């Protein structure tokens, strides 16, 4: 959870660049400039999976404003969708998403304060420890000292699972699965959800789905 003081409000958000990170594995974060009501400007870093979990929490908290009851009443902006990509395409996808992520943040902050200044929004855009001490360039370059053989090793595959029962999606970001379908875990997010792929489609399942046996490796 981020840190902030008093009754501060978010005035503006600018998502203006991407930055490569190598821990815990290679990924890109969005560099975000947040302007607060005390006129201070803070720089934070968020990866796409954080945005995805953040959006999910907003949709759960505001079912009417998210259009779950009536799509015509939706006011919460849409987050750019998930894309499965090869390792060489990671930066390209991050850059292509940048302007859309920026539009999403600006639209969100322009909503009624009941949403735009709610606890979830304020926490998400508040400074965290990793924002104060981001991974340095030297640390990111340490991988260059690895043995050459490790650099040319075969790409690592995610954990493989097979659905042992049919799974019906619970929201529009999920994917229907048939018993016997093989999937690969792409990423486990901070919230405990799994980002998986089946052919070229991607969805998220919860850790409990894996542990309960809906998915089996």
Buried (B, 14 or more C-beta within 10 A) or exposed (E): EBEBEEEBBBEEBBBEBBBBBEEEEEBBBBBBBBBBEEEEEBBBBBBBBBBBBBBBBBBEBBEEBBBBEEEEEBBBBEBBEBEBBEEEEBBEBBEEBBEBBBBBBBBBBEBEEEBBBBEBBBBBBBBBEBBEEBBEEEEBEEEEEEEEEEEEEEEEEBBEBEBEEEBEEEEEBEBEBEEEBEBBBBBBBEBEBBBBBBEEEBBBBBEEBBEEEBBEE
